[in-house]
């Protein structure tokens, strides 16, 4: 039971870190060229949702990588 709590905590921390990093990266993208003038709120929402999606995918990759590497100990 304790391992599940630690795993959940590590997963949440990884997701938050990767979402934060992807948000910082997405801020450097010039999205104003794509969005019409006067639609800043929509551009900000697009930036936030894209950062959350990208951060989730990257975080999911790392969580799965950690889970798989921990299961390799059962192989030997």
BATI-416166 format. One record per residue: residue in three letters; chain; y, z, x of N, C-alpha, C in turn. Coordinates in nm, 2 decimals. Layout:
REM BATI-416166
<zaza><resn>ALA</resn><chain>A</chain><n_Y>Y</n_Y><n_Z>Z</n_Z><n_X>X</n_X><ca_Y>Y</ca_Y><ca_Z>Z</ca_Z><ca_X>X</ca_X><c_Y>Y</c_Y><c_Z>Z</c_Z><c_X>X</c_X></zaza>
...
***
This chain:
REM BATI-416166
<zaza><resn>UNK</resn><chain>A</chain><n_Y>-0.12</n_Y><n_Z>0.00</n_Z><n_X>0.08</n_X><ca_Y>0.00</ca_Y><ca_Z>0.00</ca_Z><ca_X>0.00</ca_X><c_Y>0.13</c_Y><c_Z>0.00</c_Z><c_X>0.09</c_X></zaza>
<zaza><resn>UNK</resn><chain>A</chain><n_Y>0.12</n_Y><n_Z>0.07</n_Z><n_X>0.20</n_X><ca_Y>0.24</ca_Y><ca_Z>0.08</ca_Z><ca_X>0.29</ca_X><c_Y>0.26</c_Y><c_Z>-0.06</c_Z><c_X>0.35</c_X></zaza>
<zaza><resn>UNK</resn><chain>A</chain><n_Y>0.15</n_Y><n_Z>-0.13</n_Z><n_X>0.38</n_X><ca_Y>0.17</ca_Y><ca_Z>-0.26</ca_Z><ca_X>0.44</ca_X><c_Y>0.24</c_Y><c_Z>-0.36</c_Z><c_X>0.35</c_X></zaza>
<zaza><resn>UNK</resn><chain>A</chain><n_Y>0.21</n_Y><n_Z>-0.35</n_Z><n_X>0.22</n_X><ca_Y>0.28</ca_Y><ca_Z>-0.43</ca_Z><ca_X>0.12</ca_X><c_Y>0.43</c_Y><c_Z>-0.41</c_Z><c_X>0.12</c_X></zaza>
<zaza><resn>UNK</resn><chain>A</chain><n_Y>0.47</n_Y><n_Z>-0.28</n_Z><n_X>0.13</n_X><ca_Y>0.61</ca_Y><ca_Z>-0.25</ca_Z><ca_X>0.13</ca_X><c_Y>0.68</c_Y><c_Z>-0.30</c_Z><c_X>0.26</c_X></zaza>
<zaza><resn>UNK</resn><chain>A</chain><n_Y>0.61</n_Y><n_Z>-0.28</n_Z><n_X>0.37</n_X><ca_Y>0.67</ca_Y><ca_Z>-0.33</ca_Z><ca_X>0.49</ca_X><c_Y>0.68</c_Y><c_Z>-0.48</c_Z><c_X>0.49</c_X></zaza>
<zaza><resn>UNK</resn><chain>A</chain><n_Y>0.58</n_Y><n_Z>-0.55</n_Z><n_X>0.44</n_X><ca_Y>0.58</ca_Y><ca_Z>-0.70</ca_Z><ca_X>0.43</ca_X><c_Y>0.69</c_Y><c_Z>-0.74</c_Z><c_X>0.34</c_X></zaza>
<zaza><resn>UNK</resn><chain>A</chain><n_Y>0.71</n_Y><n_Z>-0.68</n_Z><n_X>0.23</n_X><ca_Y>0.82</ca_Y><ca_Z>-0.71</ca_Z><ca_X>0.13</ca_X><c_Y>0.96</c_Y><c_Z>-0.69</c_Z><c_X>0.20</c_X></zaza>
<zaza><resn>UNK</resn><chain>A</chain><n_Y>0.97</n_Y><n_Z>-0.58</n_Z><n_X>0.27</n_X><ca_Y>1.10</ca_Y><ca_Z>-0.55</ca_Z><ca_X>0.33</ca_X><c_Y>1.13</c_Y><c_Z>-0.66</c_Z><c_X>0.44</c_X></zaza>
<zaza><resn>UNK</resn><chain>A</chain><n_Y>1.03</n_Y><n_Z>-0.69</n_Z><n_X>0.52</n_X><ca_Y>1.05</ca_Y><ca_Z>-0.79</ca_Z><ca_X>0.63</ca_X><c_Y>1.08</c_Y><c_Z>-0.93</c_Z><c_X>0.56</c_X></zaza>
<zaza><resn>UNK</resn><chain>A</chain><n_Y>1.02</n_Y><n_Z>-0.96</n_Z><n_X>0.45</n_X><ca_Y>1.04</ca_Y><ca_Z>-1.09</ca_Z><ca_X>0.39</ca_X><c_Y>1.19</c_Y><c_Z>-1.10</c_Z><c_X>0.33</c_X></zaza>
<zaza><resn>UNK</resn><chain>A</chain><n_Y>1.23</n_Y><n_Z>-0.99</n_Z><n_X>0.27</n_X><ca_Y>1.37</ca_Y><ca_Z>-0.99</ca_Z><ca_X>0.22</ca_X><c_Y>1.47</c_Y><c_Z>-1.00</c_Z><c_X>0.33</c_X></zaza>
<zaza><resn>UNK</resn><chain>A</chain><n_Y>1.45</n_Y><n_Z>-0.93</n_Z><n_X>0.44</n_X><ca_Y>1.54</ca_Y><ca_Z>-0.94</ca_Z><ca_X>0.55</ca_X><c_Y>1.54</c_Y><c_Z>-1.08</c_Z><c_X>0.61</c_X></zaza>
<zaza><resn>UNK</resn><chain>A</chain><n_Y>1.43</n_Y><n_Z>-1.14</n_Z><n_X>0.62</n_X><ca_Y>1.42</ca_Y><ca_Z>-1.28</ca_Z><ca_X>0.68</ca_X><c_Y>1.49</c_Y><c_Z>-1.37</c_Z><c_X>0.58</c_X></zaza>
<zaza><resn>UNK</resn><chain>A</chain><n_Y>1.47</n_Y><n_Z>-1.36</n_Z><n_X>0.45</n_X><ca_Y>1.54</ca_Y><ca_Z>-1.45</ca_Z><ca_X>0.36</ca_X><c_Y>1.69</c_Y><c_Z>-1.43</c_Z><c_X>0.36</c_X></zaza>
<zaza><resn>UNK</resn><chain>A</chain><n_Y>1.74</n_Y><n_Z>-1.31</n_Z><n_X>0.37</n_X><ca_Y>1.88</ca_Y><ca_Z>-1.28</ca_Z><ca_X>0.38</ca_X><c_Y>1.94</c_Y><c_Z>-1.34</c_Z><c_X>0.50</c_X></zaza>
<zaza><resn>UNK</resn><chain>A</chain><n_Y>1.87</n_Y><n_Z>-1.32</n_Z><n_X>0.61</n_X><ca_Y>1.93</ca_Y><ca_Z>-1.37</ca_Z><ca_X>0.74</ca_X><c_Y>1.93</c_Y><c_Z>-1.53</c_Z><c_X>0.74</c_X></zaza>
<zaza><resn>UNK</resn><chain>A</chain><n_Y>1.83</n_Y><n_Z>-1.59</n_Z><n_X>0.69</n_X><ca_Y>1.82</ca_Y><ca_Z>-1.74</ca_Z><ca_X>0.69</ca_X><c_Y>1.92</c_Y><c_Z>-1.79</c_Z><c_X>0.59</c_X></zaza>
<zaza><resn>UNK</resn><chain>A</chain><n_Y>1.94</n_Y><n_Z>-1.73</n_Z><n_X>0.48</n_X><ca_Y>2.05</ca_Y><ca_Z>-1.77</ca_Z><ca_X>0.38</ca_X><c_Y>2.18</c_Y><c_Z>-1.76</c_Z><c_X>0.44</c_X></zaza>
<zaza><resn>UNK</resn><chain>A</chain><n_Y>2.21</n_Y><n_Z>-1.65</n_Z><n_X>0.51</n_X><ca_Y>2.34</ca_Y><ca_Z>-1.63</ca_Z><ca_X>0.58</ca_X><c_Y>2.36</c_Y><c_Z>-1.73</c_Z><c_X>0.69</c_X></zaza>
<zaza><resn>UNK</resn><chain>A</chain><n_Y>2.26</n_Y><n_Z>-1.76</n_Z><n_X>0.77</n_X><ca_Y>2.28</ca_Y><ca_Z>-1.86</ca_Z><ca_X>0.87</ca_X><c_Y>2.30</c_Y><c_Z>-2.00</c_Z><c_X>0.81</c_X></zaza>
<zaza><resn>UNK</resn><chain>A</chain><n_Y>2.22</n_Y><n_Z>-2.03</n_Z><n_X>0.71</n_X><ca_Y>2.24</ca_Y><ca_Z>-2.17</ca_Z><ca_X>0.65</ca_X><c_Y>2.38</c_Y><c_Z>-2.18</c_Z><c_X>0.58</c_X></zaza>
<zaza><resn>UNK</resn><chain>A</chain><n_Y>2.43</n_Y><n_Z>-2.07</n_Z><n_X>0.53</n_X><ca_Y>2.57</ca_Y><ca_Z>-2.07</ca_Z><ca_X>0.47</ca_X><c_Y>2.67</c_Y><c_Z>-2.10</c_Z><c_X>0.58</c_X></zaza>
<zaza><resn>UNK</resn><chain>A</chain><n_Y>2.65</n_Y><n_Z>-2.04</n_Z><n_X>0.69</n_X><ca_Y>2.74</ca_Y><ca_Z>-2.06</ca_Z><ca_X>0.80</ca_X><c_Y>2.74</c_Y><c_Z>-2.20</c_Z><c_X>0.85</c_X></zaza>
<zaza><resn>UNK</resn><chain>A</chain><n_Y>2.62</n_Y><n_Z>-2.26</n_Z><n_X>0.86</n_X><ca_Y>2.60</ca_Y><ca_Z>-2.40</ca_Z><ca_X>0.90</ca_X><c_Y>2.66</c_Y><c_Z>-2.49</c_Z><c_X>0.79</c_X></zaza>
<zaza><resn>UNK</resn><chain>A</chain><n_Y>2.63</n_Y><n_Z>-2.46</n_Z><n_X>0.67</n_X><ca_Y>2.68</ca_Y><ca_Z>-2.55</ca_Z><ca_X>0.56</ca_X><c_Y>2.84</c_Y><c_Z>-2.55</c_Z><c_X>0.55</c_X></zaza>
<zaza><resn>UNK</resn><chain>A</chain><n_Y>2.90</n_Y><n_Z>-2.45</n_Z><n_X>0.60</n_X><ca_Y>3.05</ca_Y><ca_Z>-2.44</ca_Z><ca_X>0.60</ca_X><c_Y>3.11</c_Y><c_Z>-2.55</c_Z><c_X>0.69</c_X></zaza>
<zaza><resn>UNK</resn><chain>A</chain><n_Y>3.03</n_Y><n_Z>-2.59</n_Z><n_X>0.79</n_X><ca_Y>3.08</ca_Y><ca_Z>-2.69</ca_Z><ca_X>0.88</ca_X><c_Y>3.07</c_Y><c_Z>-2.83</c_Z><c_X>0.83</c_X></zaza>
<zaza><resn>UNK</resn><chain>A</chain><n_Y>2.99</n_Y><n_Z>-2.85</n_Z><n_X>0.72</n_X><ca_Y>2.98</ca_Y><ca_Z>-2.98</ca_Z><ca_X>0.66</ca_X><c_Y>3.10</c_Y><c_Z>-3.01</c_Z><c_X>0.58</c_X></zaza>
<zaza><resn>UNK</resn><chain>A</chain><n_Y>3.15</n_Y><n_Z>-3.13</n_Z><n_X>0.60</n_X><ca_Y>3.27</ca_Y><ca_Z>-3.18</ca_Z><ca_X>0.52</ca_X><c_Y>3.23</c_Y><c_Z>-3.23</c_Z><c_X>0.39</c_X></zaza>
<zaza><resn>UNK</resn><chain>A</chain><n_Y>3.22</n_Y><n_Z>-3.14</n_Z><n_X>0.29</n_X><ca_Y>3.18</ca_Y><ca_Z>-3.18</ca_Z><ca_X>0.16</ca_X><c_Y>3.29</c_Y><c_Z>-3.24</c_Z><c_X>0.08</c_X></zaza>
<zaza><resn>UNK</resn><chain>A</chain><n_Y>3.42</n_Y><n_Z>-3.22</n_Z><n_X>0.12</n_X><ca_Y>3.53</ca_Y><ca_Z>-3.27</ca_Z><ca_X>0.05</ca_X><c_Y>3.53</c_Y><c_Z>-3.42</c_Z><c_X>0.03</c_X></zaza>
<zaza><resn>UNK</resn><chain>A</chain><n_Y>3.46</n_Y><n_Z>-3.49</n_Z><n_X>0.13</n_X><ca_Y>3.46</ca_Y><ca_Z>-3.64</ca_Z><ca_X>0.12</ca_X><c_Y>3.38</c_Y><c_Z>-3.69</c_Z><c_X>0.00</c_X></zaza>
<zaza><resn>UNK</resn><chain>A</chain><n_Y>3.28</n_Y><n_Z>-3.61</n_Z><n_X>-0.04</n_X><ca_Y>3.19</ca_Y><ca_Z>-3.65</ca_Z><ca_X>-0.15</ca_X><c_Y>3.24</c_Y><c_Z>-3.60</c_Z><c_X>-0.29</c_X></zaza>
<zaza><resn>UNK</resn><chain>A</chain><n_Y>3.30</n_Y><n_Z>-3.49</n_Z><n_X>-0.29</n_X><ca_Y>3.35</ca_Y><ca_Z>-3.43</ca_Z><ca_X>-0.42</ca_X><c_Y>3.49</c_Y><c_Z>-3.48</c_Z><c_X>-0.45</c_X></zaza>
<zaza><resn>UNK</resn><chain>A</chain><n_Y>3.51</n_Y><n_Z>-3.51</n_Z><n_X>-0.58</n_X><ca_Y>3.64</ca_Y><ca_Z>-3.56</ca_Z><ca_X>-0.63</ca_X><c_Y>3.75</c_Y><c_Z>-3.45</c_Z><c_X>-0.60</c_X></zaza>
<zaza><resn>UNK</resn><chain>A</chain><n_Y>3.87</n_Y><n_Z>-3.49</n_Z><n_X>-0.60</n_X><ca_Y>3.99</ca_Y><ca_Z>-3.40</ca_Z><ca_X>-0.58</ca_X><c_Y>4.00</c_Y><c_Z>-3.32</c_Z><c_X>-0.70</c_X></zaza>
<zaza><resn>UNK</resn><chain>A</chain><n_Y>4.04</n_Y><n_Z>-3.19</n_Z><n_X>-0.68</n_X><ca_Y>4.05</ca_Y><ca_Z>-3.10</ca_Z><ca_X>-0.79</ca_X><c_Y>3.93</c_Y><c_Z>-3.03</c_Z><c_X>-0.84</c_X></zaza>
<zaza><resn>UNK</resn><chain>A</chain><n_Y>3.82</n_Y><n_Z>-3.06</n_Z><n_X>-0.77</n_X><ca_Y>3.69</ca_Y><ca_Z>-3.00</ca_Z><ca_X>-0.81</ca_X><c_Y>3.64</c_Y><c_Z>-2.90</c_Z><c_X>-0.70</c_X></zaza>
<zaza><resn>UNK</resn><chain>A</chain><n_Y>3.73</n_Y><n_Z>-2.81</n_Z><n_X>-0.66</n_X><ca_Y>3.70</ca_Y><ca_Z>-2.72</ca_Z><ca_X>-0.55</ca_X><c_Y>3.59</c_Y><c_Z>-2.62</c_Z><c_X>-0.59</c_X></zaza>
<zaza><resn>UNK</resn><chain>A</chain><n_Y>3.60</n_Y><n_Z>-2.57</n_Z><n_X>-0.72</n_X><ca_Y>3.50</ca_Y><ca_Z>-2.47</ca_Z><ca_X>-0.77</ca_X><c_Y>3.36</c_Y><c_Z>-2.53</c_Z><c_X>-0.76</c_X></zaza>
<zaza><resn>UNK</resn><chain>A</chain><n_Y>3.35</n_Y><n_Z>-2.65</n_Z><n_X>-0.81</n_X><ca_Y>3.22</ca_Y><ca_Z>-2.72</ca_Z><ca_X>-0.81</ca_X><c_Y>3.17</c_Y><c_Z>-2.74</c_Z><c_X>-0.67</c_X></zaza>
<zaza><resn>UNK</resn><chain>A</chain><n_Y>3.26</n_Y><n_Z>-2.77</n_Z><n_X>-0.58</n_X><ca_Y>3.22</ca_Y><ca_Z>-2.79</ca_Z><ca_X>-0.44</ca_X><c_Y>3.17</c_Y><c_Z>-2.66</c_Z><c_X>-0.37</c_X></zaza>
<zaza><resn>UNK</resn><chain>A</chain><n_Y>3.24</n_Y><n_Z>-2.55</n_Z><n_X>-0.41</n_X><ca_Y>3.20</ca_Y><ca_Z>-2.42</ca_Z><ca_X>-0.36</ca_X><c_Y>3.06</c_Y><c_Z>-2.38</c_Z><c_X>-0.41</c_X></zaza>
<zaza><resn>UNK</resn><chain>A</chain><n_Y>3.04</n_Y><n_Z>-2.41</n_Z><n_X>-0.54</n_X><ca_Y>2.91</ca_Y><ca_Z>-2.38</ca_Z><ca_X>-0.60</ca_X><c_Y>2.80</c_Y><c_Z>-2.46</c_Z><c_X>-0.53</c_X></zaza>
<zaza><resn>UNK</resn><chain>A</chain><n_Y>2.83</n_Y><n_Z>-2.59</n_Z><n_X>-0.51</n_X><ca_Y>2.73</ca_Y><ca_Z>-2.68</ca_Z><ca_X>-0.44</ca_X><c_Y>2.70</c_Y><c_Z>-2.63</c_Z><c_X>-0.30</c_X></zaza>
<zaza><resn>UNK</resn><chain>A</chain><n_Y>2.80</n_Y><n_Z>-2.58</n_Z><n_X>-0.23</n_X><ca_Y>2.78</ca_Y><ca_Z>-2.52</ca_Z><ca_X>-0.10</ca_X><c_Y>2.70</c_Y><c_Z>-2.40</c_Z><c_X>-0.10</c_X></zaza>
<zaza><resn>UNK</resn><chain>A</chain><n_Y>2.72</n_Y><n_Z>-2.31</n_Z><n_X>-0.20</n_X><ca_Y>2.65</ca_Y><ca_Z>-2.19</ca_Z><ca_X>-0.21</ca_X><c_Y>2.50</c_Y><c_Z>-2.21</c_Z><c_X>-0.25</c_X></zaza>
<zaza><resn>UNK</resn><chain>A</chain><n_Y>2.48</n_Y><n_Z>-2.30</n_Z><n_X>-0.35</n_X><ca_Y>2.34</ca_Y><ca_Z>-2.33</ca_Z><ca_X>-0.39</ca_X><c_Y>2.26</c_Y><c_Z>-2.40</c_Z><c_X>-0.29</c_X></zaza>
<zaza><resn>UNK</resn><chain>A</chain><n_Y>2.33</n_Y><n_Z>-2.49</n_Z><n_X>-0.21</n_X><ca_Y>2.26</ca_Y><ca_Z>-2.56</ca_Z><ca_X>-0.11</ca_X><c_Y>2.22</c_Y><c_Z>-2.47</c_Z><c_X>0.01</c_X></zaza>
<zaza><resn>UNK</resn><chain>A</chain><n_Y>2.31</n_Y><n_Z>-2.38</n_Z><n_X>0.04</n_X><ca_Y>2.28</ca_Y><ca_Z>-2.28</ca_Z><ca_X>0.14</ca_X><c_Y>2.17</c_Y><c_Z>-2.19</c_Z><c_X>0.10</c_X></zaza>
<zaza><resn>UNK</resn><chain>A</chain><n_Y>2.16</n_Y><n_Z>-2.15</n_Z><n_X>-0.03</n_X><ca_Y>2.05</ca_Y><ca_Z>-2.06</ca_Z><ca_X>-0.08</ca_X><c_Y>1.92</c_Y><c_Z>-2.14</c_Z><c_X>-0.07</c_X></zaza>
<zaza><resn>UNK</resn><chain>A</chain><n_Y>1.92</n_Y><n_Z>-2.26</n_Z><n_X>-0.12</n_X><ca_Y>1.80</ca_Y><ca_Z>-2.34</ca_Z><ca_X>-0.11</ca_X><c_Y>1.75</c_Y><c_Z>-2.37</c_Z><c_X>0.03</c_X></zaza>
<zaza><resn>UNK</resn><chain>A</chain><n_Y>1.84</n_Y><n_Z>-2.40</n_Z><n_X>0.12</n_X><ca_Y>1.80</ca_Y><ca_Z>-2.43</ca_Z><ca_X>0.26</ca_X><c_Y>1.75</c_Y><c_Z>-2.30</c_Z><c_X>0.32</c_X></zaza>
<zaza><resn>UNK</resn><chain>A</chain><n_Y>1.83</n_Y><n_Z>-2.19</n_Z><n_X>0.30</n_X><ca_Y>1.79</ca_Y><ca_Z>-2.06</ca_Z><ca_X>0.35</ca_X><c_Y>1.65</c_Y><c_Z>-2.01</c_Z><c_X>0.30</c_X></zaza>
<zaza><resn>UNK</resn><chain>A</chain><n_Y>1.62</n_Y><n_Z>-2.04</n_Z><n_X>0.17</n_X><ca_Y>1.50</ca_Y><ca_Z>-2.00</ca_Z><ca_X>0.12</ca_X><c_Y>1.38</c_Y><c_Z>-2.08</c_Z><c_X>0.18</c_X></zaza>
<zaza><resn>UNK</resn><chain>A</chain><n_Y>1.40</n_Y><n_Z>-2.21</n_Z><n_X>0.20</n_X><ca_Y>1.30</ca_Y><ca_Z>-2.30</ca_Z><ca_X>0.26</ca_X><c_Y>1.27</c_Y><c_Z>-2.25</c_Z><c_X>0.40</c_X></zaza>
<zaza><resn>UNK</resn><chain>A</chain><n_Y>1.38</n_Y><n_Z>-2.23</n_Z><n_X>0.48</n_X><ca_Y>1.36</ca_Y><ca_Z>-2.19</ca_Z><ca_X>0.62</ca_X><c_Y>1.29</c_Y><c_Z>-2.05</c_Z><c_X>0.63</c_X></zaza>
<zaza><resn>UNK</resn><chain>A</chain><n_Y>1.34</n_Y><n_Z>-1.96</n_Z><n_X>0.54</n_X><ca_Y>1.28</ca_Y><ca_Z>-1.82</ca_Z><ca_X>0.54</ca_X><c_Y>1.14</c_Y><c_Z>-1.83</c_Z><c_X>0.49</c_X></zaza>
<zaza><resn>UNK</resn><chain>A</chain><n_Y>1.11</n_Y><n_Z>-1.91</n_Z><n_X>0.40</n_X><ca_Y>0.97</ca_Y><ca_Z>-1.92</ca_Z><ca_X>0.35</ca_X><c_Y>0.88</c_Y><c_Z>-1.98</c_Z><c_X>0.47</c_X></zaza>
<zaza><resn>UNK</resn><chain>A</chain><n_Y>0.93</n_Y><n_Z>-2.07</n_Z><n_X>0.55</n_X><ca_Y>0.86</ca_Y><ca_Z>-2.11</ca_Z><ca_X>0.66</ca_X><c_Y>0.83</c_Y><c_Z>-2.00</c_Z><c_X>0.76</c_X></zaza>
<zaza><resn>UNK</resn><chain>A</chain><n_Y>0.93</n_Y><n_Z>-1.92</n_Z><n_X>0.79</n_X><ca_Y>0.90</ca_Y><ca_Z>-1.81</ca_Z><ca_X>0.88</ca_X><c_Y>0.81</c_Y><c_Z>-1.70</c_Z><c_X>0.83</c_X></zaza>
<zaza><resn>UNK</resn><chain>A</chain><n_Y>0.82</n_Y><n_Z>-1.67</n_Z><n_X>0.70</n_X><ca_Y>0.74</ca_Y><ca_Z>-1.57</ca_Z><ca_X>0.64</ca_X><c_Y>0.59</c_Y><c_Z>-1.62</c_Z><c_X>0.64</c_X></zaza>
<zaza><resn>UNK</resn><chain>A</chain><n_Y>0.57</n_Y><n_Z>-1.75</n_Z><n_X>0.60</n_X><ca_Y>0.44</ca_Y><ca_Z>-1.80</ca_Z><ca_X>0.60</ca_X><c_Y>0.38</c_Y><c_Z>-1.81</c_Z><c_X>0.75</c_X></zaza>
<zaza><resn>UNK</resn><chain>A</chain><n_Y>0.47</n_Y><n_Z>-1.84</n_Z><n_X>0.84</n_X><ca_Y>0.42</ca_Y><ca_Z>-1.84</ca_Z><ca_X>0.98</ca_X><c_Y>0.38</c_Y><c_Z>-1.70</c_Z><c_X>1.03</c_X></zaza>
<zaza><resn>UNK</resn><chain>A</chain><n_Y>0.45</n_Y><n_Z>-1.60</n_Z><n_X>0.99</n_X><ca_Y>0.42</ca_Y><ca_Z>-1.47</ca_Z><ca_X>1.03</ca_X><c_Y>0.29</c_Y><c_Z>-1.43</c_Z><c_X>0.96</c_X></zaza>
<zaza><resn>UNK</resn><chain>A</chain><n_Y>0.27</n_Y><n_Z>-1.46</n_Z><n_X>0.83</n_X><ca_Y>0.15</ca_Y><ca_Z>-1.42</ca_Z><ca_X>0.75</ca_X><c_Y>0.03</c_Y><c_Z>-1.49</c_Z><c_X>0.82</c_X></zaza>
<zaza><resn>UNK</resn><chain>A</chain><n_Y>0.04</n_Y><n_Z>-1.62</n_Z><n_X>0.85</n_X><ca_Y>-0.07</ca_Y><ca_Z>-1.69</ca_Z><ca_X>0.91</ca_X><c_Y>-0.10</c_Y><c_Z>-1.64</c_Z><c_X>1.04</c_X></zaza>
<zaza><resn>UNK</resn><chain>A</chain><n_Y>0.00</n_Y><n_Z>-1.61</n_Z><n_X>1.12</n_X><ca_Y>-0.04</ca_Y><ca_Z>-1.55</ca_Z><ca_X>1.26</ca_X><c_Y>-0.10</c_Y><c_Z>-1.42</c_Z><c_X>1.25</c_X></zaza>
<zaza><resn>UNK</resn><chain>A</chain><n_Y>-0.07</n_Y><n_Z>-1.34</n_Z><n_X>1.15</n_X><ca_Y>-0.13</ca_Y><ca_Z>-1.21</ca_Z><ca_X>1.13</ca_X><c_Y>-0.28</c_Y><c_Z>-1.22</c_Z><c_X>1.08</c_X></zaza>
<zaza><resn>UNK</resn><chain>A</chain><n_Y>-0.30</n_Y><n_Z>-1.33</n_Z><n_X>1.01</n_X><ca_Y>-0.44</ca_Y><ca_Z>-1.35</ca_Z><ca_X>0.96</ca_X><c_Y>-0.53</c_Y><c_Z>-1.41</c_Z><c_X>1.07</c_X></zaza>
<zaza><resn>UNK</resn><chain>A</chain><n_Y>-0.47</n_Y><n_Z>-1.46</n_Z><n_X>1.18</n_X><ca_Y>-0.55</ca_Y><ca_Z>-1.51</ca_Z><ca_X>1.29</ca_X><c_Y>-0.63</c_Y><c_Z>-1.40</c_Z><c_X>1.36</c_X></zaza>
<zaza><resn>UNK</resn><chain>A</chain><n_Y>-0.58</n_Y><n_Z>-1.28</n_Z><n_X>1.35</n_X><ca_Y>-0.66</ca_Y><ca_Z>-1.17</ca_Z><ca_X>1.41</ca_X><c_Y>-0.80</c_Y><c_Z>-1.15</c_Z><c_X>1.34</c_X></zaza>
<zaza><resn>UNK</resn><chain>A</chain><n_Y>-0.81</n_Y><n_Z>-1.20</n_Z><n_X>1.21</n_X><ca_Y>-0.94</ca_Y><ca_Z>-1.19</ca_Z><ca_X>1.15</ca_X><c_Y>-1.03</c_Y><c_Z>-1.30</c_Z><c_X>1.20</c_X></zaza>
<zaza><resn>UNK</resn><chain>A</chain><n_Y>-0.98</n_Y><n_Z>-1.40</n_Z><n_X>1.26</n_X><ca_Y>-1.06</ca_Y><ca_Z>-1.51</ca_Z><ca_X>1.31</ca_X><c_Y>-1.14</c_Y><c_Z>-1.47</c_Z><c_X>1.43</c_X></zaza>
<zaza><resn>UNK</resn><chain>A</chain><n_Y>-1.09</n_Y><n_Z>-1.38</n_Z><n_X>1.51</n_X><ca_Y>-1.15</ca_Y><ca_Z>-1.35</ca_Z><ca_X>1.64</ca_X><c_Y>-1.22</c_Y><c_Z>-1.21</c_Z><c_X>1.63</c_X></zaza>
***
